[in-house]
Amino acid sequence: MASLPEQLIAVLRQVLGKEGKILEKHSIAAGCKPGDNFMGEITKVTAHSRDGNGAHVEDKFVFKCPPADKAYREGLQSHKFVKNEEAFYSQVVPAMDEFLKLASGNKIASVPVPIYFCSTSDGDSDVLVLEDLSLSGFTLGDKVEGFNLEECHFVLKKLGLFHAISLAMQELKPEEFFKVRNYIKEVFFFEEGRPQFSTIHFPCNAGVRMLQDRYPKKPEYVQKLRAVSDEFFTNLVEMVKTPTPLAVINHGDCWVNNTMIKYEQGKPVDLRFLDFQIARFSSLALDLSYLLYCSCQKSLLDQHYDEFIKTYVDAVNEAILSMGAKKSIITKYQVDQEMKRFASFGVLHALMAVPFFVTPVEDQPKLEGGIEVFDKFHQTTYKNVLIRDRVTDMIVHAIERGFL
């Protein structure tokens, strides 16, 4: 039977020991399929132990570890992502939860994330131990189809609540928030990280070829894409560091598979956000554009985009007021202007990410041998009609909205 390595068994003993339990045995199972997670490996752990009274107890956890392949792990520089996510769960979330308790009088119970048990980030046994949300009825969505209308409204309400905490804290507890925002660091888009993106021209070139193939009589589409994609990395560096009054703690990787939703009678009733390894402090439009362009189809955005922005704004303001803040209320006009400045962030990520999201499990690249696996993958995506249509749909929508 498969087992955790010894260093992770020690972590499991530590988690159980906090509750006076002694581990007797454990079992593990894969926590996700290929293509569900590119930043690490998810393992579901079932622990059998004895409590202080000698009674048998069964507990289930999720262990999130860096990728197993050393070359891929080193190419990705996964340790910095572990450190950032550890800081989010161990420092940011407790500070936000304490603020919510005092400011909202428990009207908002907590940040909508899984329960965090512990973590290690020593470079040898990096792991985050989290709640297994599936036990409470939470499920992952359909990454190929993306969110439907009802799901998108629901997720935007929760994202609005999450962002509202930052805005309210900045108004009511500015010094405390300044400390909180500095717990997390930019781990992707900073000048020293440029070598990691030396081959980013592959997805950009694929996007251009897709537009040329699908819209041969629309050369202006290619021109507008190239205006932002030719300096892909530089533009993203500028966007993440540009000061704005609407800067909040961002999820950083907000798409279908980083949300788990609980349904009752087919309707979404609760949600948890996952995977905060790229959490950053920047414009709320970065999360918003990433979510819409990586998790929705163009037909949905064409019909409901303005409704979605209104849903988000209303959720932000409702949460802000429940926390006793007033000056941080936002308007739809402000968010519309913010999207004009920053929505290309979501489009550029769609170039990189959407091809993976819609590729069948059996065709997903293996996360081994270095991050060059992504380069090889992107050199062929333009040949796939499903990928072509999804990627170009997002580009065209952004052009039609004036974001490119």
C-alpha positions in Angstrom: 0.0 0.0 0.0 1.3 3.5 -0.9 2.6 5.6 2.0 3.8 9.0 2.7 7.6 9.5 2.9 9.0 9.5 6.4 9.4 13.3 6.6 5.7 13.8 5.8 4.7 11.1 8.2 6.4 13.2 10.9 4.3 16.2 9.8 1.1 14.0 10.0 2.1 12.9 13.5 2.6 16.6 14.4 -0.9 17.5 13.2 -2.5 14.6 15.1 -0.4 15.3 18.2 -1.9 18.7 18.6 -5.2 17.0 19.3 -3.7 14.3 21.6 -3.9 11.6 19.0 -1.3 9.0 18.2 -0.9 7.8 14.7 -1.2 4.0 14.1 -1.4 3.8 10.3 -2.3 5.8 7.3 -3.2 5.5 3.6 -2.9 7.9 0.7 -4.7 8.5 -2.6 -4.2 10.9 -5.5 -6.0 14.2 -4.9 -6.3 15.5 -8.5 -5.9 14.4 -12.1 -3.3 15.5 -14.6 -4.0 19.1 -15.7 -5.8 20.0 -12.5 -2.7 21.4 -10.7 0.5 22.6 -12.3 2.2 24.1 -9.2 2.3 21.0 -6.9 0.9 17.6 -6.1 -2.2 17.0 -4.1 -2.5 13.8 -1.9 -5.4 12.8 0.1 -4.3 11.3 3.4 -6.4 9.1 5.7 -5.0 8.7 9.2 -6.0 6.0 11.7 -5.0 6.9 15.3 -5.9 6.6 19.0 -7.1 9.5 21.0 -6.4 10.2 24.7 -9.0 7.7 25.8 -7.6 5.0 23.5 -10.5 5.1 21.1 -9.9 4.6 17.4 -10.2 7.8 15.4 -10.1 8.4 11.6 -9.1 11.7 10.1 -8.7 12.9 6.6 -6.4 15.6 5.3 -5.1 17.1 2.0 -1.3 17.3 1.7 -0.1 19.8 -0.9 3.5 19.3 -1.9 5.8 20.6 -4.6 6.1 18.6 -7.9 7.9 15.3 -7.4 10.2 15.7 -10.5 13.3 17.5 -9.4 14.1 19.1 -12.7 10.6 20.5 -13.0 10.5 21.5 -9.4 13.8 23.4 -9.7 12.8 25.0 -13.0 9.6 26.2 -11.5 11.4 27.3 -8.3 8.6 25.8 -6.4 10.0 26.6 -3.0 9.1 30.3 -3.3 5.5 29.3 -4.1 5.3 27.1 -1.0 6.7 30.0 1.2 4.1 32.4 -0.2 1.2 30.1 0.3 2.4 29.3 3.8 2.5 33.0 4.6 -1.0 33.4 3.2 -2.5 30.6 5.3 -0.5 31.1 8.5 -0.3 35.0 8.6 -2.8 36.6 6.3 -5.9 34.5 6.9 -5.7 34.6 10.8 -5.3 38.4 10.6 -8.2 38.8 8.3 -10.4 36.4 10.4 -9.6 38.4 13.5 -10.5 41.6 11.8 -13.8 40.1 10.6 -14.6 38.9 14.1 -14.1 42.4 15.5 -15.4 44.5 12.5 -18.4 42.5 11.4 -19.5 41.0 14.7 -19.4 37.6 13.1 -21.7 38.6 10.2 -19.0 37.3 8.0 -17.7 34.2 9.7 -14.2 33.8 8.0 -12.2 34.1 4.9 -13.7 31.5 2.4 -10.7 29.1 2.4 -10.0 25.6 3.6 -9.0 25.0 7.3 -5.2 25.2 7.5 -3.5 22.7 9.9 0.2 23.3 9.5 3.0 23.5 7.0 6.7 23.1 6.6 8.9 25.0 4.1 12.4 23.9 4.9 13.2 23.0 1.3 13.3 19.2 2.0 9.8 18.4 3.2 7.7 21.3 1.9 4.0 20.7 2.5 0.8 22.4 3.4 -1.7 20.3 5.4 -5.3 21.4 4.7 -8.9 20.4 5.2 -10.3 17.8 2.8 -13.3 19.8 1.5 -14.8 16.9 -0.3 -15.9 15.5 3.1 -18.2 18.5 3.4 -19.7 18.1 0.0 -17.5 20.6 -1.9 -16.6 19.7 -5.5 -14.5 21.0 -8.3 -16.2 22.5 -11.3 -15.9 21.7 -15.0 -12.7 23.3 -16.2 -13.4 22.6 -19.9 -16.9 24.3 -19.9 -16.1 26.8 -17.2 -18.6 28.4 -14.9 -22.3 28.6 -15.9 -24.4 31.7 -15.3 -25.4 30.9 -11.8 -22.0 29.7 -10.7 -20.3 32.8 -12.1 -22.6 35.1 -10.1 -22.0 33.0 -7.0 -18.2 33.0 -7.4 -18.1 36.7 -8.0 -20.0 37.3 -4.8 -17.4 35.4 -2.9 -14.5 37.0 -4.6 -16.1 40.4 -3.8 -16.3 39.5 -0.2 -12.7 38.4 -0.2 -11.5 41.6 -1.8 -13.8 43.7 0.5 -11.8 42.6 3.6 -8.7 44.2 2.2 -10.5 47.5 1.4 -12.2 47.6 4.8 -9.0 46.8 6.6 -7.2 49.6 4.7 -9.8 52.0 5.9 -10.3 50.9 9.5 -6.9 49.3 10.4 -4.4 50.7 7.9 -1.2 50.0 9.9 -2.3 46.4 10.6 -3.2 45.9 7.0 0.2 47.2 5.9 1.8 44.4 7.9 -0.6 41.8 6.5 0.0 42.7 2.9 3.7 42.5 3.4 3.5 38.9 4.5 3.0 37.9 0.9 5.5 38.6 -2.0 5.3 38.8 -5.8 6.6 35.4 -6.9 6.0 35.5 -10.6 6.2 38.9 -12.2 9.4 40.8 -11.1 12.5 41.6 -13.1 14.7 38.9 -11.5 12.1 36.3 -12.6 12.4 37.2 -16.3 14.6 34.2 -17.2 11.7 31.9 -16.3 9.6 33.5 -19.0 12.3 33.5 -21.7 10.2 31.3 -23.9 6.8 33.1 -23.3 6.7 33.9 -27.0 5.5 30.4 -27.6 1.9 30.9 -26.3 1.9 34.5 -27.6 2.9 33.3 -31.1 0.3 30.5 -30.8 -2.4 33.2 -30.0 -1.4 35.2 -33.1 -1.6 32.1 -35.3 -5.0 31.2 -33.9 -6.3 34.7 -34.7 -4.9 34.6 -38.2 -6.5 31.2 -38.8 -9.9 32.0 -37.4 -10.1 35.7 -38.5 -8.0 36.0 -41.7 -9.8 39.2 -42.6 -9.2 40.9 -39.2 -5.5 41.8 -39.1 -6.4 44.5 -36.6 -7.1 41.7 -34.0 -3.5 40.5 -34.4 -2.2 44.1 -34.1 -4.1 44.7 -30.8 -2.9 41.4 -29.3 0.7 42.1 -30.2 0.5 45.5 -28.7 0.4 43.8 -25.3 1.8 40.3 -26.0 5.1 41.4 -27.6 6.2 42.8 -24.2 4.3 40.1 -22.3 6.5 39.9 -19.3 7.2 43.6 -19.0 3.5 44.4 -19.2 2.7 41.9 -16.5 5.5 43.2 -14.2 4.1 46.7 -14.6 0.5 45.7 -13.9 1.2 43.8 -10.7 3.2 46.7 -9.2 1.2 49.7 -10.4 -0.3 51.6 -7.4 -4.1 52.0 -7.4 -6.7 52.9 -4.8 -8.4 49.6 -5.6 -5.4 47.4 -4.7 -6.3 44.4 -2.6 -4.8 41.1 -1.6 -5.4 39.0 -4.7 -6.0 35.3 -4.9 -3.5 35.4 -7.9 -4.7 32.2 -9.6 -8.4 32.5 -9.6 -10.0 30.0 -12.0 -12.4 27.1 -12.0 -10.1 24.5 -10.5 -9.0 26.8 -7.7 -12.6 27.0 -6.4 -14.6 24.2 -4.7 -18.4 24.7 -4.6 -21.0 23.0 -2.5 -24.4 22.5 -4.1 -27.8 21.8 -2.7 -30.5 20.7 -5.1 -28.2 21.7 -8.0 -27.7 25.3 -6.7 -24.4 26.6 -5.3 -24.7 27.4 -1.6 -21.1 27.6 -0.4 -17.6 28.1 -1.8 -13.9 27.8 -0.8 -11.0 29.3 -2.7 -7.9 27.1 -3.1 -4.2 27.5 -4.1 -2.9 30.9 -2.9 0.7 30.3 -3.9 0.6 33.4 -6.2 -1.3 35.6 -3.8 -0.2 39.3 -4.2 -1.2 42.8 -3.3 -2.4 44.6 -6.5 -5.4 45.8 -8.4 -8.7 43.9 -7.8 -9.0 43.9 -11.6 -6.2 41.3 -11.9 -8.2 38.7 -10.1 -11.4 39.8 -11.8 -10.1 39.6 -15.3 -8.2 36.3 -14.6 -11.5 34.8 -13.3 -13.6 36.0 -16.2 -11.2 35.2 -19.0 -9.9 31.9 -17.7 -13.2 30.5 -16.4 -16.0 31.7 -18.6 -17.0 31.2 -22.2 -17.5 34.2 -24.5 -21.2 33.6 -25.0 -21.7 34.1 -21.3 -19.6 37.2 -21.2 -21.3 38.7 -24.2 -24.7 38.4 -22.6 -23.9 39.0 -18.9 -20.5 40.9 -18.5 -22.1 44.0 -17.1 -24.3 42.0 -14.8 -21.2 40.2 -13.5 -19.4 43.4 -12.7 -22.5 44.7 -10.9 -22.8 41.5 -8.9 -19.1 41.8 -7.9 -19.4 45.5 -6.9 -22.6 44.9 -4.9 -20.9 42.0 -3.0 -17.9 44.2 -2.3 -20.0 47.0 -0.9 -22.4 44.8 1.1 -19.4 43.2 2.8 -17.7 46.6 3.4 -20.8 48.0 5.1 -21.1 44.8 7.2 -17.6 45.5 8.5 -18.5 49.0 9.5 -16.5 50.8 6.8 -17.9 53.5 4.5 -15.2 55.4 2.7 -14.0 52.3 0.9 -17.3 51.8 -0.9 -16.6 51.3 -4.7 -18.7 52.0 -7.8 -19.2 50.1 -11.0 -17.7 53.0 -12.9 -14.5 52.6 -10.8 -14.3 48.9 -11.5 -15.0 49.5 -15.2 -12.1 52.0 -15.4 -9.9 49.6 -13.5 -10.7 46.8 -16.0 -9.7 49.1 -18.8 -6.3 49.5 -17.2 -5.7 46.0 -16.1 -8.0 43.5 -17.9 -5.2 42.6 -20.4 -3.7 40.7 -17.4 -6.5 38.1 -17.6 -6.2 37.9 -21.4 -2.5 37.3 -21.3 -3.0 34.6 -18.7 -5.7 33.0 -20.9 -3.0 32.7 -23.6 -0.9 30.7 -21.2 -3.5 28.8 -19.2 -6.7 28.1 -21.2 -5.0 25.6 -23.6 -4.2 23.5 -20.6 -7.7 23.8 -19.1 -9.4 22.5 -22.2 -6.9 19.7 -23.1 -8.1 16.2 -22.2 -6.3 14.4 -19.3 -4.6 11.9 -21.6 -3.0 14.7 -23.6 -1.7 16.8 -20.7 2.0 17.3 -20.6 3.8 15.3 -17.9 5.3 17.6 -15.2 8.8 16.3 -15.5 12.1 17.2 -17.1 12.0 20.9 -16.5 9.4 23.6 -17.4 10.4 23.2 -21.0 7.4 20.8 -21.2 5.2 23.9 -21.4 7.1 25.3 -24.4 6.7 22.1 -26.3 3.0 22.0 -25.5 2.4 25.6 -26.6 4.1 25.0 -30.0 1.3 22.7 -31.1 -1.8 24.3 -29.4 -2.7 26.4 -32.5 -3.6 23.2 -34.3 -6.4 22.3 -31.8 -9.7 23.9 -32.9 -11.2 23.7 -29.4 -8.2 25.5 -27.9 -8.1 28.0 -30.9 -11.8 28.9 -30.4 -11.6 29.3 -26.6 -8.4 31.4 -26.7 -9.5 33.7 -29.6 -13.0 34.1 -28.0 -11.3 35.7 -25.0 -9.1 37.9 -27.1 -12.0 39.1 -29.2 -14.2 39.8 -26.2 -11.4 41.9 -24.7 -11.0 43.8 -28.0 -14.7 44.4 -28.2 -14.7 45.7 -24.6 -11.8 48.0 -25.4 -9.4 46.2 -23.1 -6.9 45.5 -25.9 
